Amino acid sequence: MKTKIGVFFGGRSTEHEISVISACQAMAAIDRDKYDVVPVYISKQGHWYTGADLTDVKNYRDIKGLLSRATEVYMKPVYGDHNLYRSDSGGFFAKRGPVATLDVVIPVLHGSNGEDGIFEGVLETIGIPYAGCSTLASANGMDKITMKMILAADGIPVVDYVWFTDKQWFARRDELVAKVEDKLGYPVIVKPANLGSSVGIGRADNREQLLERVADAERYSSRIIVEDLVENLQEINCSVLGDADEYRTSVLEEPIKSGEILSYTDKYMGGSKDSRGMHAAAKRIPADLPEEETKRIQYLAGETFRVLSCHGVSRVDVMIDADTRKIYVNEINTIPGSLSFYLWEAAGLKFPDLMDTLVRLALKRKRDQSAKTVSYDSNIFALGGGTKGAKGTKA
């Protein structure tokens, strides 16, 4: 019997469309001789749907028509129940069995409510094997503030920064502006702390622009980070595959930006209005760098993956100051656009083999977790508050 893979994508995120593109690419790459694929599209309103037509990106031009041909589903938050159920029973004579039973889940949910640990927590509650980072690693990797704190504490170089919440900005604006100017000076780059795809990001060269950029960033997030801007910047990306204890790094790429900042359009539309995904963006593969810099970046990418306890496939984005050749880790994408398949193909690993690796990693992690004790099979109330005779229960 084939392993049944549930591929979850879409979601309540500013990166919804990019998630759809990445997931359709991934589903097309999965070896159907080994696996059955169950697409689960999460709408912008948070409803779940499944159906064969959801695997073709062209069908998303007419969302209303597409969803009319799909089945709305849900999963119960019950440990061990890996079934997809119909959301509407359809009356007394309707089929009441599950729509599908999943063996493993591959989340391809970019951005908020998917890449930040929220969805991973749902999967942990259900107890189903899944590819990618855990709830903790996803949350830490998604939040640029927390991520930089962890990396800096372990000696991984990051640029100087100042962070605050939107409420702090409202109550202490003058104080925070002075802190930015004293610690960083201009120019700076302002970002929402927990978004990707260059959404809400902007450069500020003076106080007036700083106020404008923060106003824009706080539309998307309650946590804002202001970073020292590396002006003569070379951006390099490296993918990492495996788990925190055993991983490998890909070849490097240098994205080609059309402006000062690599934009949403640069990343996902190849500099134009298209729907081809991250792999279509202009880039150099492999990046044209000296061997020692290539090895240093691969080392830092691997260390970032390890320190954040990552799993599956991620992409680490670094910055090189072209004047000093200093290298800084910018961020990690725990569910990277297009799953970074083009970097692995350049390293000799084909997309179907990458998907196969993700499934095997998910199942291996579940086996490892099952060996750990998560609770005690005892009733301390019946024992009058004691714990005598308690017996461990495995995950």
TORDO-88673 format. One record per residue (C-alpha): x, y, z; residue number from 1; residue in three letters. Coordinates in Angstrom, 2 decimals. Layout:
% residues N
+---------+---------+---------+------+------+
!       X !       Y !       Z ! resi ! resn !
+---------+---------+---------+------+------+
!       X !       Y !       Z !  NUM !  Ala !
...
+---------+---------+---------+------+------+
END
This chain:
% residues 395
+---------+---------+---------+------+------+
!       X !       Y !       Z ! resi ! resn !
+---------+---------+---------+------+------+
!    0.00 !    0.00 !    0.00 !    1 !  Met !
!    1.29 !    3.46 !   -0.91 !    2 !  Lys !
!    2.10 !    6.04 !    1.75 !    3 !  Thr !
!   -0.56 !    8.78 !    1.68 !    4 !  Lys !
!    0.90 !   12.29 !    1.86 !    5 !  Ile !
!   -1.24 !   15.25 !    2.85 !    6 !  Gly !
!    0.20 !   18.45 !    1.35 !    7 !  Val !
!   -1.16 !   21.51 !    3.19 !    8 !  Phe !
!   -0.87 !   24.95 !    1.60 !    9 !  Phe !
!   -2.48 !   28.37 !    1.17 !   10 !  Gly !
!   -3.45 !   29.70 !    4.58 !   11 !  Gly !
!   -4.24 !   32.98 !    6.30 !   12 !  Arg !
!   -1.04 !   34.71 !    5.26 !   13 !  Ser !
!    0.25 !   37.54 !    3.10 !   14 !  Thr !
!    2.24 !   34.81 !    1.33 !   15 !  Glu !
!   -0.87 !   32.79 !    0.44 !   16 !  His !
!   -0.35 !   32.80 !   -3.33 !   17 !  Glu !
!    3.33 !   31.90 !   -3.04 !   18 !  Ile !
!    2.36 !   28.93 !   -0.89 !   19 !  Ser !
!   -0.03 !   27.71 !   -3.60 !   20 !  Val !
!    2.71 !   27.96 !   -6.23 !   21 !  Ile !
!    5.26 !   26.12 !   -4.08 !   22 !  Ser !
!    2.79 !   23.38 !   -3.14 !   23 !  Ala !
!    1.69 !   22.73 !   -6.72 !   24 !  Cys !
!    5.36 !   22.39 !   -7.72 !   25 !  Gln !
!    5.97 !   20.00 !   -4.82 !   26 !  Ala !
!    2.90 !   17.86 !   -5.54 !   27 !  Met !
!    3.91 !   17.56 !   -9.21 !   28 !  Ala !
!    7.35 !   16.32 !   -8.12 !   29 !  Ala !
!    6.16 !   13.59 !   -5.72 !   30 !  Ile !
!    6.70 !   10.08 !   -7.09 !   31 !  Asp !
!    3.18 !    8.69 !   -7.62 !   32 !  Arg !
!    4.52 !    5.15 !   -7.90 !   33 !  Asp !
!    5.50 !    5.37 !   -4.21 !   34 !  Lys !
!    3.02 !    7.86 !   -2.77 !   35 !  Tyr !
!   -0.60 !    8.96 !   -2.99 !   36 !  Asp !
!   -1.02 !   12.74 !   -2.70 !   37 !  Val !
!   -3.92 !   14.40 !   -0.90 !   38 !  Val !
!   -3.95 !   18.19 !   -1.46 !   39 !  Pro !
!   -5.37 !   20.24 !    1.42 !   40 !  Val !
!   -5.86 !   23.87 !    0.47 !   41 !  Tyr !
!   -6.47 !   26.33 !    3.32 !   42 !  Ile !
!   -8.37 !   29.40 !    2.12 !   43 !  Ser !
!   -7.63 !   32.96 !    3.17 !   44 !  Lys !
!  -10.61 !   32.63 !    5.50 !   45 !  Gln !
!   -9.08 !   29.52 !    7.15 !   46 !  Gly !
!  -11.33 !   26.82 !    5.64 !   47 !  His !
!   -9.79 !   23.52 !    4.51 !   48 !  Trp !
!  -10.57 !   21.90 !    1.13 !   49 !  Tyr !
!   -9.43 !   18.80 !   -0.73 !   50 !  Thr !
!   -9.93 !   17.60 !   -4.30 !   51 !  Gly !
!   -7.96 !   16.62 !   -7.39 !   52 !  Ala !
!   -8.35 !   20.02 !   -9.08 !   53 !  Asp !
!   -6.41 !   21.67 !   -6.25 !   54 !  Leu !
!   -3.11 !   20.30 !   -7.57 !   55 !  Thr !
!   -3.04 !   22.52 !  -10.69 !   56 !  Asp !
!   -1.98 !   26.14 !  -10.14 !   57 !  Val !
!   -3.89 !   27.31 !  -13.22 !   58 !  Lys !
!   -7.18 !   26.42 !  -11.54 !   59 !  Asn !
!   -6.61 !   29.11 !   -8.89 !   60 !  Tyr !
!   -7.45 !   31.84 !  -11.41 !   61 !  Arg !
!  -11.09 !   31.14 !  -10.50 !   62 !  Asp !
!  -11.06 !   30.40 !   -6.76 !   63 !  Ile !
!  -14.86 !   30.39 !   -6.40 !   64 !  Lys !
!  -15.27 !   27.85 !   -9.21 !   65 !  Gly !
!  -12.37 !   25.76 !   -7.93 !   66 !  Leu !
!  -13.76 !   25.49 !   -4.42 !   67 !  Leu !
!  -17.20 !   24.57 !   -5.74 !   68 !  Ser !
!  -15.57 !   21.40 !   -7.11 !   69 !  Arg !
!  -13.65 !   20.68 !   -3.88 !   70 !  Ala !
!  -14.73 !   19.12 !   -0.58 !   71 !  Thr !
!  -14.47 !   21.12 !    2.62 !   72 !  Glu !
!  -12.75 !   19.06 !    5.31 !   73 !  Val !
!  -11.28 !   19.19 !    8.82 !   74 !  Tyr !
!   -9.17 !   17.10 !   11.18 !   75 !  Met !
!  -10.11 !   16.33 !   14.76 !   76 !  Lys !
!   -7.68 !   17.55 !   17.44 !   77 !  Pro !
!   -7.48 !   14.00 !   18.79 !   78 !  Val !
!   -4.13 !   12.27 !   19.19 !   79 !  Tyr !
!   -3.83 !    9.38 !   16.75 !   80 !  Gly !
!   -6.76 !   10.35 !   14.50 !   81 !  Asp !
!   -5.14 !   11.02 !   11.13 !   82 !  His !
!   -8.39 !   11.25 !    9.16 !   83 !  Asn !
!   -9.77 !   14.06 !    7.05 !   84 !  Leu !
!  -13.51 !   14.45 !    7.64 !   85 !  Tyr !
!  -16.17 !   16.27 !    5.66 !   86 !  Arg !
!  -17.06 !   19.58 !    7.25 !   87 !  Ser !
!  -20.69 !   19.23 !    6.17 !   88 !  Asp !
!  -22.23 !   15.82 !    6.83 !   89 !  Ser !
!  -24.78 !   16.48 !    4.07 !   90 !  Gly !
!  -27.76 !   15.02 !    5.89 !   91 !  Gly !
!  -28.80 !   11.61 !    7.17 !   92 !  Phe !
!  -28.02 !    9.66 !    3.99 !   93 !  Phe !
!  -24.60 !   11.23 !    3.36 !   94 !  Ala !
!  -21.38 !    9.26 !    3.56 !   95 !  Lys !
!  -20.05 !    9.50 !    7.09 !   96 !  Arg !
!  -16.63 !    7.88 !    6.75 !   97 !  Gly !
!  -13.42 !    9.88 !    6.44 !   98 !  Pro !
!  -12.54 !   11.47 !    3.13 !   99 !  Val !
!   -8.94 !   10.28 !    3.50 !  100 !  Ala !
!   -6.54 !    8.89 !    6.10 !  101 !  Thr !
!   -3.13 !   10.53 !    6.01 !  102 !  Leu !
!    0.17 !    8.82 !    6.82 !  103 !  Asp !
!    2.37 !   11.91 !    6.76 !  104 !  Val !
!    1.93 !   15.66 !    6.24 !  105 !  Val !
!    4.11 !   18.03 !    4.24 !  106 !  Ile !
!    3.27 !   21.62 !    5.18 !  107 !  Pro !
!    3.99 !   24.14 !    2.42 !  108 !  Val !
!    2.50 !   27.08 !    4.30 !  109 !  Leu !
!    4.60 !   30.22 !    3.94 !  110 !  His !
!    4.43 !   33.03 !    6.47 !  111 !  Gly !
!    2.01 !   33.67 !    9.33 !  112 !  Ser !
!   -0.28 !   30.92 !   10.65 !  113 !  Asn !
!    1.71 !   28.22 !    8.91 !  114 !  Gly !
!    5.46 !   28.71 !    8.98 !  115 !  Glu !
!    5.48 !   30.22 !   12.47 !  116 !  Asp !
!    4.69 !   27.07 !   14.48 !  117 !  Gly !
!    0.92 !   27.52 !   14.74 !  118 !  Ile !
!    0.07 !   24.80 !   12.22 !  119 !  Phe !
!    2.91 !   22.60 !   13.44 !  120 !  Glu !
!    1.33 !   22.73 !   16.90 !  121 !  Gly !
!   -1.92 !   21.37 !   15.43 !  122 !  Val !
!   -0.02 !   18.49 !   13.84 !  123 !  Leu !
!    1.80 !   17.79 !   17.13 !  124 !  Glu !
!   -1.56 !   17.64 !   18.92 !  125 !  Thr !
!   -2.88 !   15.13 !   16.39 !  126 !  Ile !
!    0.38 !   13.17 !   16.52 !  127 !  Gly !
!    0.80 !   12.76 !   12.78 !  128 !  Ile !
!    4.30 !   12.63 !   11.26 !  129 !  Pro !
!    5.12 !   15.80 !    9.37 !  130 !  Tyr !
!    8.02 !   17.27 !    7.42 !  131 !  Ala !
!    9.81 !   20.41 !    8.47 !  132 !  Gly !
!   10.59 !   22.23 !   11.69 !  133 !  Cys !
!    8.93 !   21.65 !   15.05 !  134 !  Ser !
!    6.63 !   24.17 !   16.70 !  135 !  Thr !
!    9.53 !   25.70 !   18.66 !  136 !  Leu !
!   12.00 !   25.84 !   15.76 !  137 !  Ala !
!    9.34 !   27.23 !   13.43 !  138 !  Ser !
!    8.38 !   29.98 !   15.86 !  139 !  Ala !
!   11.98 !   30.97 !   16.55 !  140 !  Asn !
!   12.91 !   30.85 !   12.88 !  141 !  Gly !
!    9.94 !   32.97 !   11.81 !  142 !  Met !
!   10.39 !   35.75 !   14.36 !  143 !  Asp !
!   13.35 !   37.86 !   13.25 !  144 !  Lys !
!   13.88 !   39.25 !   16.75 !  145 !  Ile !
!   13.96 !   35.94 !   18.59 !  146 !  Thr !
!   16.03 !   34.36 !   15.84 !  147 !  Met !
!   18.72 !   37.05 !   16.04 !  148 !  Lys !
!   18.83 !   36.77 !   19.84 !  149 !  Met !
!   19.44 !   33.02 !   19.66 !  150 !  Ile !
!   22.01 !   33.24 !   16.88 !  151 !  Leu !
!   23.96 !   36.06 !   18.54 !  152 !  Ala !
!   24.02 !   34.13 !   21.82 !  153 !  Ala !
!   25.73 !   31.26 !   20.00 !  154 !  Asp !
!   28.29 !   33.45 !   18.25 !  155 !  Gly !
!   26.67 !   33.53 !   14.80 !  156 !  Ile !
!   27.15 !   37.02 !   13.29 !  157 !  Pro !
!   24.04 !   39.19 !   12.78 !  158 !  Val !
!   23.78 !   42.94 !   12.14 !  159 !  Val !
!   23.03 !   45.35 !   15.00 !  160 !  Asp !
!   19.33 !   45.99 !   15.57 !  161 !  Tyr !
!   16.70 !   47.65 !   17.75 !  162 !  Val !
!   13.28 !   46.11 !   18.31 !  163 !  Trp !
!   10.00 !   47.18 !   19.89 !  164 !  Phe !
!    6.27 !   46.51 !   19.82 !  165 !  Thr !
!    3.66 !   48.68 !   18.13 !  166 !  Asp !
!    2.31 !   49.71 !   21.55 !  167 !  Lys !
!    5.78 !   50.70 !   22.74 !  168 !  Gln !
!    6.20 !   52.76 !   19.57 !  169 !  Trp !
!    2.92 !   54.56 !   20.27 !  170 !  Phe !
!    3.80 !   55.26 !   23.92 !  171 !  Ala !
!    7.58 !   55.92 !   23.67 !  172 !  Arg !
!    8.18 !   56.99 !   20.08 !  173 !  Arg !
!   10.70 !   59.76 !   20.76 !  174 !  Asp !
!   12.74 !   57.51 !   23.06 !  175 !  Glu !
!   12.81 !   54.68 !   20.51 !  176 !  Leu !
!   13.71 !   57.01 !   17.65 !  177 !  Val !
!   16.64 !   58.29 !   19.73 !  178 !  Ala !
!   17.69 !   54.70 !   20.47 !  179 !  Lys !
!   17.71 !   53.84 !   16.77 !  180 !  Val !
!   19.71 !   56.95 !   15.92 !  181 !  Glu !
!   22.22 !   56.46 !   18.77 !  182 !  Asp !
!   22.79 !   52.73 !   18.31 !  183 !  Lys !
!   22.44 !   52.37 !   14.54 !  184 !  Leu !
!   22.36 !   55.73 !   12.79 !  185 !  Gly !
!   21.05 !   56.03 !    9.23 !  186 !  Tyr !
!   20.43 !   54.32 !    6.90 !  187 !  Pro !
!   18.43 !   51.52 !    8.50 !  188 !  Val !
!   16.01 !   48.91 !    7.26 !  189 !  Ile !
!   12.63 !   48.44 !    8.97 !  190 !  Val !
!   10.85 !   45.07 !    8.99 !  191 !  Lys !
!    7.80 !   43.40 !   10.51 !  192 !  Pro !
!    9.31 !   40.80 !   12.84 !  193 !  Ala !
!    7.34 !   37.78 !   11.64 !  194 !  Asn !
!    6.73 !   38.12 !    7.91 !  195 !  Leu !
!    8.68 !   36.98 !    4.88 !  196 !  Gly !
!    8.74 !   37.61 !    1.12 !  197 !  Ser !
!    9.89 !   41.22 !    1.68 !  198 !  Ser !
!    6.38 !   42.27 !    2.75 !  199 !  Val !
!    6.30 !   45.50 !    4.79 !  200 !  Gly !
!   10.05 !   46.07 !    4.52 !  201 !  Ile !
!   11.54 !   49.48 !    3.77 !  202 !  Gly !
!   14.72 !   51.57 !    3.94 !  203 !  Arg !
!   14.91 !   54.76 !    6.02 !  204 !  Ala !
!   17.63 !   57.39 !    5.44 !  205 !  Asp !
!   16.34 !   59.91 !    7.98 !  206 !  Asn !
!   13.88 !   60.37 !   10.84 !  207 !  Arg !
!   10.92 !   61.22 !    8.62 !  208 !  Glu !
!   11.38 !   58.06 !    6.58 !  209 !  Gln !
!   11.85 !   56.01 !    9.76 !  210 !  Leu !
!    8.42 !   57.14 !   10.98 !  211 !  Leu !
!    6.88 !   56.25 !    7.60 !  212 !  Glu !
!    8.52 !   52.82 !    7.42 !  213 !  Arg !
!    7.50 !   51.86 !   10.97 !  214 !  Val !
!    3.93 !   52.95 !   10.22 !  215 !  Ala !
!    3.94 !   50.61 !    7.24 !  216 !  Asp !
!    5.56 !   47.68 !    9.11 !  217 !  Ala !
!    3.12 !   47.85 !   12.02 !  218 !  Glu !
!    0.26 !   47.25 !    9.58 !  219 !  Arg !
!    1.50 !   43.66 !    9.36 !  220 !  Tyr !
!    2.98 !   42.86 !   12.79 !  221 !  Ser !
!    2.85 !   43.95 !   16.41 !  222 !  Ser !
!    6.64 !   43.44 !   16.69 !  223 !  Arg !
!    9.00 !   45.62 !   14.65 !  224 !  Ile !
!   12.73 !   45.31 !   14.07 !  225 !  Ile !
!   15.01 !   48.08 !   12.82 !  226 !  Val !
!   18.38 !   46.88 !   11.53 !  227 !  Glu !
!   21.65 !   48.48 !   10.57 !  228 !  Asp !
!   21.61 !   48.59 !    6.76 !  229 !  Leu !
!   24.56 !   47.14 !    4.89 !  230 !  Val !
!   24.72 !   49.53 !    1.95 !  231 !  Glu !
!   27.13 !   47.77 !   -0.39 !  232 !  Asn !
!   25.36 !   44.46 !   -0.01 !  233 !  Leu !
!   25.75 !   41.07 !   -1.66 !  234 !  Gln !
!   22.95 !   38.62 !   -0.80 !  235 !  Glu !
!   23.66 !   34.89 !   -0.82 !  236 !  Ile !
!   21.30 !   31.97 !   -0.07 !  237 !  Asn !
!   22.10 !   28.43 !    1.05 !  238 !  Cys !
!   19.68 !   25.58 !    1.66 !  239 !  Ser !
!   20.11 !   23.02 !    4.46 !  240 !  Val !
!   18.56 !   19.54 !    4.50 !  241 !  Leu !
!   18.32 !   17.04 !    7.35 !  242 !  Gly !
!   17.90 !   17.54 !   11.09 !  243 !  Asp !
!   19.82 !   19.49 !   13.71 !  244 !  Ala !
!   22.14 !   16.55 !   14.39 !  245 !  Asp !
!   22.82 !   15.45 !   10.81 !  246 !  Glu !
!   22.45 !   17.76 !    7.83 !  247 !  Tyr !
!   24.00 !   18.80 !    4.54 !  248 !  Arg !
!   24.22 !   22.14 !    2.76 !  249 !  Thr !
!   23.46 !   22.98 !   -0.86 !  250 !  Ser !
!   25.31 !   24.99 !   -3.44 !  251 !  Val !
!   24.94 !   28.76 !   -3.02 !  252 !  Leu !
!   22.83 !   31.18 !   -5.03 !  253 !  Glu !
!   23.06 !   34.92 !   -5.47 !  254 !  Glu !
!   19.62 !   36.46 !   -6.12 !  255 !  Pro !
!   19.61 !   39.36 !   -8.56 !  256 !  Ile !
!   17.54 !   42.28 !   -7.31 !  257 !  Lys !
!   16.03 !   45.03 !   -9.46 !  258 !  Ser !
!   16.32 !   47.67 !   -6.73 !  259 !  Gly !
!   18.07 !   48.25 !   -3.41 !  260 !  Glu !
!   16.03 !   45.56 !   -1.66 !  261 !  Ile !
!   15.16 !   42.16 !   -3.08 !  262 !  Leu !
!   11.43 !   42.64 !   -3.60 !  263 !  Ser !
!    8.42 !   40.32 !   -3.59 !  264 !  Tyr !
!    8.35 !   40.62 !   -7.40 !  265 !  Thr !
!   12.08 !   39.85 !   -7.68 !  266 !  Asp !
!   11.70 !   36.75 !   -5.52 !  267 !  Lys !
!    8.58 !   35.16 !   -6.90 !  268 !  Tyr !
!    7.74 !   36.60 !  -10.30 !  269 !  Met !
!   11.13 !   36.74 !  -11.96 !  270 !  Gly !
!   10.92 !   40.52 !  -11.97 !  271 !  Gly !
!    7.59 !   40.51 !  -13.80 !  272 !  Ser !
!    3.91 !   39.74 !  -13.30 !  273 !  Lys !
!    4.14 !   35.99 !  -13.48 !  274 !  Asp !
!    3.36 !   32.99 !  -11.28 !  275 !  Ser !
!    6.42 !   30.84 !  -11.63 !  276 !  Arg !
!    7.67 !   30.89 !   -8.04 !  277 !  Gly !
!   11.00 !   31.47 !   -6.35 !  278 !  Met !
!   12.92 !   29.23 !   -8.78 !  279 !  His !
!   12.07 !   31.63 !  -11.64 !  280 !  Ala !
!   13.69 !   34.65 !   -9.97 !  281 !  Ala !
!   16.90 !   35.95 !  -11.50 !  282 !  Ala !
!   19.91 !   34.41 !   -9.79 !  283 !  Lys !
!   23.43 !   33.08 !  -10.16 !  284 !  Arg !
!   23.87 !   29.38 !   -9.31 !  285 !  Ile !
!   26.41 !   28.67 !   -8.06 !  286 !  Pro !
!   27.23 !   32.08 !   -6.63 !  287 !  Ala !
!   30.53 !   33.46 !   -7.89 !  288 !  Asp !
!   32.51 !   33.54 !   -4.64 !  289 !  Leu !
!   35.97 !   32.54 !   -3.47 !  290 !  Pro !
!   36.08 !   29.00 !   -2.10 !  291 !  Glu !
!   36.81 !   30.15 !    1.45 !  292 !  Glu !
!   33.75 !   32.43 !    1.46 !  293 !  Glu !
!   31.58 !   29.65 !    0.03 !  294 !  Thr !
!   32.67 !   27.28 !    2.79 !  295 !  Lys !
!   32.17 !   29.96 !    5.46 !  296 !  Arg !
!   28.61 !   30.65 !    4.29 !  297 !  Ile !
!   27.76 !   26.95 !    4.15 !  298 !  Gln !
!   29.14 !   26.57 !    7.67 !  299 !  Tyr !
!   27.08 !   29.51 !    8.98 !  300 !  Leu !
!   23.95 !   28.19 !    7.24 !  301 !  Ala !
!   24.44 !   24.80 !    8.86 !  302 !  Gly !
!   25.09 !   26.33 !   12.27 !  303 !  Glu !
!   21.95 !   28.46 !   11.98 !  304 !  Thr !
!   19.96 !   25.31 !   11.16 !  305 !  Phe !
!   21.55 !   23.45 !   14.10 !  306 !  Arg !
!   21.26 !   26.18 !   16.72 !  307 !  Val !
!   17.56 !   26.72 !   15.95 !  308 !  Leu !
!   16.95 !   22.92 !   16.09 !  309 !  Ser !
!   15.60 !   22.84 !   12.55 !  310 !  Cys !
!   14.36 !   19.84 !   10.57 !  311 !  His !
!   13.55 !   19.06 !    6.96 !  312 !  Gly !
!   14.58 !   21.64 !    4.37 !  313 !  Val !
!   15.29 !   25.31 !    5.09 !  314 !  Ser !
!   16.97 !   28.20 !    3.30 !  315 !  Arg !
!   19.38 !   30.49 !    5.13 !  316 !  Val !
!   19.89 !   33.96 !    3.67 !  317 !  Asp !
!   23.17 !   35.73 !    4.43 !  318 !  Val !
!   24.57 !   39.16 !    3.63 !  319 !  Met !
!   28.11 !   40.02 !    2.62 !  320 !  Ile !
!   29.35 !   43.55 !    3.19 !  321 !  Asp !
!   31.12 !   44.01 !   -0.15 !  322 !  Ala !
!   33.40 !   46.68 !    1.36 !  323 !  Asp !
!   34.68 !   44.66 !    4.32 !  324 !  Thr !
!   33.70 !   41.12 !    3.18 !  325 !  Arg !
!   32.10 !   40.54 !    6.59 !  326 !  Lys !
!   29.34 !   37.93 !    6.48 !  327 !  Ile !
!   26.10 !   38.19 !    8.48 !  328 !  Tyr !
!   23.18 !   35.76 !    8.75 !  329 !  Val !
!   20.06 !   37.67 !    7.75 !  330 !  Asn !
!   17.26 !   35.11 !    8.27 !  331 !  Glu !
!   16.17 !   31.52 !    7.91 !  332 !  Ile !
!   13.16 !   30.37 !    5.89 !  333 !  Asn !
!   11.97 !   27.16 !    7.51 !  334 !  Thr !
!    9.54 !   26.52 !    4.63 !  335 !  Ile !
!   11.39 !   28.14 !    1.73 !  336 !  Pro !
!    9.76 !   29.23 !   -1.50 !  337 !  Gly !
!    9.70 !   26.34 !   -4.02 !  338 !  Ser !
!   11.24 !   24.30 !   -1.16 !  339 !  Leu !
!   14.62 !   25.42 !   -2.60 !  340 !  Ser !
!   14.44 !   22.47 !   -5.01 !  341 !  Phe !
!   16.52 !   24.32 !   -7.61 !  342 !  Tyr !
!   19.43 !   24.58 !   -5.15 !  343 !  Leu !
!   19.31 !   20.85 !   -4.50 !  344 !  Trp !
!   19.00 !   20.03 !   -8.19 !  345 !  Glu !
!   22.18 !   22.07 !   -8.71 !  346 !  Ala !
!   23.75 !   19.91 !   -5.98 !  347 !  Ala !
!   22.65 !   16.70 !   -7.74 !  348 !  Gly !
!   19.46 !   15.92 !   -5.78 !  349 !  Leu !
!   16.37 !   15.88 !   -8.00 !  350 !  Lys !
!   13.07 !   17.33 !   -6.84 !  351 !  Phe !
!   11.32 !   13.92 !   -6.48 !  352 !  Pro !
!   14.26 !   12.71 !   -4.37 !  353 !  Asp !
!   14.05 !   15.84 !   -2.22 !  354 !  Leu !
!   10.36 !   15.14 !   -1.54 !  355 !  Met !
!   11.19 !   11.50 !   -0.77 !  356 !  Asp !
!   13.87 !   12.67 !    1.68 !  357 !  Thr !
!   11.39 !   14.95 !    3.45 !  358 !  Leu !
!    8.95 !   12.06 !    3.91 !  359 !  Val !
!   11.68 !    9.79 !    5.30 !  360 !  Arg !
!   12.86 !   12.52 !    7.69 !  361 !  Leu !
!    9.29 !   13.03 !    8.94 !  362 !  Ala !
!    8.79 !    9.34 !    9.63 !  363 !  Leu !
!   12.21 !    9.01 !   11.29 !  364 !  Lys !
!   11.46 !   11.93 !   13.65 !  365 !  Arg !
!    8.15 !   10.33 !   14.62 !  366 !  Lys !
!    9.92 !    7.07 !   15.45 !  367 !  Arg !
!   12.47 !    8.93 !   17.56 !  368 !  Asp !
!    9.77 !   10.87 !   19.40 !  369 !  Gln !
!    7.84 !    7.68 !   20.10 !  370 !  Ser !
!   10.75 !    6.44 !   22.20 !  371 !  Ala !
!   10.40 !    9.36 !   24.63 !  372 !  Lys !
!    8.25 !    9.35 !   27.77 !  373 !  Thr !
!    5.58 !   12.07 !   27.64 !  374 !  Val !
!    3.31 !   11.17 !   30.58 !  375 !  Ser !
!    2.85 !    8.72 !   33.45 !  376 !  Tyr !
!    0.14 !    6.07 !   33.37 !  377 !  Asp !
!   -1.04 !    6.57 !   36.92 !  378 !  Ser !
!   -3.86 !    8.15 !   38.90 !  379 !  Asn !
!   -2.30 !   10.18 !   41.71 !  380 !  Ile !
!   -5.77 !   11.10 !   42.94 !  381 !  Phe !
!   -6.54 !    7.44 !   43.66 !  382 !  Ala !
!   -3.22 !    7.16 !   45.47 !  383 !  Leu !
!   -3.95 !   10.05 !   47.78 !  384 !  Gly !
!   -1.43 !   12.35 !   46.12 !  385 !  Gly !
!    1.42 !    9.81 !   45.86 !  386 !  Gly !
!    3.11 !    8.56 !   42.69 !  387 !  Thr !
!    3.89 !    4.99 !   43.72 !  388 !  Lys !
!    3.51 !    2.57 !   40.87 !  389 !  Gly !
!    3.59 !    5.18 !   38.14 !  390 !  Ala !
!    4.34 !    3.80 !   34.70 !  391 !  Lys !
!    5.74 !    5.82 !   31.81 !  392 !  Gly !
!    3.73 !    6.35 !   28.61 !  393 !  Thr !
!    5.46 !    6.77 !   25.28 !  394 !  Lys !
!    4.55 !    9.42 !   22.69 !  395 !  Ala !
+---------+---------+---------+------+------+
END
